[in-house]
Amino acid sequence: MTQLAETPTALRSPADALGRAVAHLKGLQEDGGWWKGELETNVTMDAEDLLLREFLGIRTAAETEEAARWIRSQQREDGTWATFYGGPGELSTTVEAWVALRLAGDPVEAPHMRAAQEFVLANGGLEATRVFTRIWLALFGLWSWDDLPNMPPELIFLPSWFPLNVYDWGCWARQTVVPLTIVSTLRPVRPLPVGVDELRTGVRPRKERRPWTWSGAFEYLDKALHTYAKLPVKPLRGLAMRTAAEWILARQEADGSWGGIQPPWVYSLLALHLLGYSFEHPAVKAGFAGLDGFIIREETPDGWVRRLEACQSPVWDTGLAMTALHDAGVPADDPALLKAADWLLGEEVRVPGDWAVKRPATPPGGWAFEFANDIYPDTDDTAEVVLALRRTAHPDRPRVKEAIDRAVVWLQGMQSRDGGWGAFDADNTRELTTKLPFCDFGAVIDPPSADVTAHIVEMMAAEGLANSPECRRGVKWLLDAQEDDGSWFGRWGANHLYGTGAAVPALVAAGVSPGDPAVRRAVKWLESCQNPDGGWGEDLRSYRDPAWIGKGDSTASQTAWALLALLAAGERESAMVKRGVRWLVETQRADGTWDEPQFTGTGFPGDFYINYHLYRLVFPVSALGRYVESA
């Protein structure tokens, strides 16, 4: 490896680059068999963590100092905080960061605070922030609960067939909404030692008052709910609160989390605390202990920093890492692959979860995204794990086959009526939910998407099920979902490069000819958006501004996605593939990985983004591996 490290970049071959990358990837495997890269998001995680601890009276000076140091380090030159690297300043994120720094003792007249204040005021002030930000302010008396959407706990009683019941929400949203119905009913206020008047404009946002529109109708409904909340007698209120609490407790995972993600975790702890559950209660104690496992502490030249992951992705990362090693030609019985397969087999979900509300006859199977999330396995992880396990020469083949067979049956049962697949639920498509005043941030439903559907179609084809009714319906869904420009929208990755990088290999694997017009349109689109340097990149602004579709600085993961599509389309000898491969070779670091500060993962399109730190490695290994192995 020393000789390789000294080889000039211009003289390296794709095989050399692949060897370096494989060595680096193997070196990142944990002793337990899994891989897990950092899941980087934005400073709202850290600001809200400080605010939570302040509200509960457990914030320490050390935690505050380290978190504040991290928040300051992420402020941009213009005084703002963004939701992704290189993105524009974002109002609510900047407000939450400003409040957290005030809590940490930063004076309002400090230049960095003044710059943030000016941005906030120029963009509508506190009055224009999202509902979640104003909920945090309301907890401290900095915003009126009367001016927030009312979410009654009686929502828990609505049957699953009735509009706006909790199962109409995506799994991440329902787990957040249920505890928030408790919080917003109890309307707690615990004053902060600092204020936020500097961020107010005094201008109230206009409301939609046309009752014949859904938005207007829901505003009138919200007004009625506020009136109901003030009635002295509410017959179902007490029972609703108890039922909601029981619903929350029933969904706590083994690691103490709720859904393995920050929003429902934090709001569930708040709800339980407000209902009188002590810090020593097993659920609350486990919840805080689990949160500690999501904290990253790192020493920097300015001192120690502390940041909170919004989620962790070991199952996803492990499945992708195994596929990458297989693509790179690593022997199927390599110890790293066998160890990873053993760990994944132990992570199989064998119990029903919320998905069973819509699919009660479907037997459980599959995998979740996180270390512990048995209630919410997802179809995307399940497909990727199957693709990885089936290529591994595990000594206990019957055990592997049984797990794969269960996963296939579960995935078949999770297909939506239109032929596509959502990530966590089937037919979670009721858009009425999105019209509620509460829903001004993030996706709140889980409709089928091209990337998830593609991964499942690819898996079914690999399992010899390309001609099954489920797979053929999935192929039709993908063909129907192709954009006019030849690309596919990417729900869980940025963006059209991710969707196209998933769809083309899946369609070809399922029997669509590389010469098919749909594939040729995708190739033409990829050719049109290749950067002059040979790589590909797509800025996350493409979710809101079509002018950014297919455009952005070249990144290792996005270049790999384009190459995976082009290789599947039979373009191995094309000039654009060779230029893309050369870009990967020339930009590889001496240690075998790539630099990628850009965020290429998606939580909520348009609102919340992720930098998966392993993406910069696993996808290039797959792309280079398929390129080298096909020579």
TAPE-V708149 format. One record per residue. RES is the residue in one letter. PHI is phi in whole degrees, 0 to 359 (NA if undefined). Layout:
res | phi
RES | PHI
RES | PHI
This chain:
res | phi
M | NA
T | 296
Q | 300
L | 299
A | 298
E | 266
T | 289
P | 303
T | 307
A | 295
L | 262
R | 288
S | 259
P | 304
A | 294
D | 298
A | 299
L | 297
G | 299
R | 298
A | 294
V | 296
A | 299
H | 294
L | 296
K | 299
G | 292
L | 269
Q | 291
E | 283
D | 302
G | 285
G | 111
W | 263
W | 246
K | 206
G | 270
E | 298
L | 251
E | 267
T | 234
N | 220
V | 285
T | 298
M | 302
D | 282
A | 297
E | 291
D | 296
L | 296
L | 294
L | 300
R | 292
E | 295
F | 298
L | 275
G | 76
I | 238
R | 291
T | 251
A | 296
A | 295
E | 300
T | 296
E | 298
E | 290
A | 293
A | 297
R | 298
W | 294
I | 300
R | 299
S | 294
Q | 264
Q | 288
R | 275
E | 300
D | 276
G | 92
T | 258
W | 240
A | 251
T | 264
F | 203
Y | 301
G | 81
G | 277
P | 285
G | 300
E | 238
L | 300
S | 296
T | 298
T | 293
V | 298
E | 296
A | 295
W | 299
V | 297
A | 297
L | 290
R | 297
L | 297
A | 278
G | 104
D | 291
P | 286
V | 297
E | 276
A | 298
P | 305
H | 290
M | 284
R | 296
A | 296
A | 295
Q | 301
E | 298
F | 295
V | 300
L | 295
A | 289
N | 244
G | 106
G | 68
L | 304
E | 297
A | 258
T | 284
R | 286
V | 300
F | 299
T | 297
R | 289
I | 295
W | 299
L | 295
A | 297
L | 301
F | 246
G | 74
L | 264
W | 208
S | 277
W | 299
D | 296
D | 261
L | 245
P | 302
N | 271
M | 240
P | 287
P | 295
E | 299
L | 307
I | 296
F | 274
L | 295
P | 293
S | 295
W | 270
F | 272
P | 303
L | 75
N | 290
V | 297
Y | 275
D | 282
W | 274
G | 300
C | 301
W | 294
A | 283
R | 295
Q | 291
T | 274
V | 294
V | 301
P | 294
L | 291
T | 296
I | 288
V | 300
S | 286
T | 283
L | 282
R | 48
P | 288
V | 220
R | 229
P | 303
L | 272
P | 282
V | 230
G | 246
V | 227
D | 301
E | 297
L | 257
R | 269
T | 261
G | 82
V | 256
R | 280
P | 294
R | 292
K | 255
E | 280
R | 252
R | 269
P | 293
W | 276
T | 260
W | 299
S | 298
G | 294
A | 298
F | 289
E | 293
Y | 291
L | 297
D | 298
K | 297
A | 295
L | 293
H | 298
T | 295
Y | 300
A | 297
K | 269
L | 294
P | 290
V | 238
K | 229
P | 305
L | 262
R | 300
G | 298
L | 295
A | 297
M | 296
R | 293
T | 294
A | 297
A | 297
E | 296
W | 299
I | 296
L | 298
A | 291
R | 251
Q | 286
E | 273
A | 297
D | 272
G | 92
S | 272
W | 239
G | 72
G | 69
I | 228
Q | 297
P | 302
P | 294
W | 298
V | 295
Y | 289
S | 293
L | 296
L | 300
A | 298
L | 297
H | 301
L | 291
L | 276
G | 101
Y | 288
S | 282
F | 294
E | 269
H | 298
P | 307
A | 291
V | 291
K | 299
A | 294
G | 297
F | 287
A | 296
G | 294
L | 300
D | 301
G | 285
F | 260
I | 268
I | 250
R | 249
E | 215
E | 272
T | 239
P | 303
D | 268
G | 122
W | 288
V | 240
R | 225
R | 221
L | 245
E | 285
A | 286
C | 194
Q | 227
S | 233
P | 294
V | 292
W | 300
D | 297
T | 291
G | 299
L | 293
A | 295
M | 297
T | 299
A | 299
L | 295
H | 300
D | 299
A | 280
G | 86
V | 295
P | 307
A | 294
D | 252
D | 302
P | 306
A | 296
L | 289
L | 293
K | 296
A | 294
A | 296
D | 301
W | 296
L | 296
L | 299
G | 286
E | 264
E | 300
V | 271
R | 240
V | 236
P | 288
G | 230
D | 299
W | 303
A | 289
V | 299
K | 271
R | 230
P | 295
A | 271
T | 274
P | 288
P | 290
G | 174
G | 100
W | 223
A | 262
F | 275
E | 254
F | 297
A | 219
N | 201
D | 296
I | 283
Y | 229
P | 297
D | 231
T | 292
D | 293
D | 300
T | 300
A | 298
E | 293
V | 294
V | 299
L | 301
A | 281
L | 294
R | 294
R | 264
T | 264
A | 275
H | 287
P | 295
D | 260
R | 298
P | 302
R | 296
V | 296
K | 297
E | 296
A | 295
I | 295
D | 298
R | 296
A | 295
V | 297
V | 298
W | 297
L | 295
Q | 299
G | 289
M | 269
Q | 292
S | 283
R | 299
D | 277
G | 102
G | 263
W | 233
G | 275
A | 278
F | 239
D | 223
A | 263
D | 55
N | 268
T | 231
R | 285
E | 289
L | 304
T | 302
T | 290
K | 273
L | 296
P | 303
F | 295
C | 266
D | 252
F | 213
G | 77
A | 291
V | 241
I | 232
D | 232
P | 286
P | 303
S | 228
A | 294
D | 293
V | 294
T | 300
A | 297
H | 298
I | 287
V | 300
E | 299
M | 296
M | 298
A | 297
A | 296
E | 274
G | 79
L | 249
A | 299
N | 262
S | 289
P | 303
E | 295
C | 291
R | 296
R | 294
G | 295
V | 298
K | 298
W | 300
L | 298
L | 297
D | 290
A | 273
Q | 296
E | 287
D | 300
D | 277
G | 102
S | 264
W | 233
F | 292
G | 254
R | 285
W | 252
G | 210
A | 270
N | 236
H | 290
L | 294
Y | 291
G | 299
T | 290
G | 295
A | 269
A | 289
V | 296
P | 301
A | 293
L | 297
V | 295
A | 299
A | 274
G | 109
V | 286
S | 293
P | 303
G | 272
D | 298
P | 306
A | 296
V | 291
R | 295
R | 295
A | 294
V | 298
K | 297
W | 295
L | 298
E | 297
S | 289
C | 247
Q | 291
N | 286
P | 304
D | 280
G | 101
G | 267
W | 231
G | 199
E | 220
D | 289
L | 293
R | 295
S | 296
Y | 291
R | 247
D | 237
P | 302
A | 297
W | 268
I | 301
G | 74
K | 237
G | 161
D | 299
S | 297
T | 231
A | 295
S | 292
Q | 288
T | 297
A | 296
W | 300
A | 298
L | 295
L | 299
A | 293
L | 293
L | 295
A | 296
A | 277
G | 83
E | 260
R | 304
E | 270
S | 286
A | 296
M | 290
V | 293
K | 296
R | 292
G | 294
V | 296
R | 298
W | 299
L | 297
V | 297
E | 285
T | 262
Q | 294
R | 285
A | 298
D | 275
G | 102
T | 252
W | 229
D | 279
E | 206
P | 288
Q | 294
F | 271
T | 237
G | 253
T | 235
G | 266
F | 235
P | 306
G | 88
D | 229
F | 218
Y | 231
I | 224
N | 253
Y | 281
H | 291
L | 269
Y | 301
R | 295
L | 244
V | 294
F | 289
P | 300
V | 298
S | 298
A | 294
L | 296
G | 298
R | 293
Y | 292
V | 292
E | 292
S | 270
A | 293
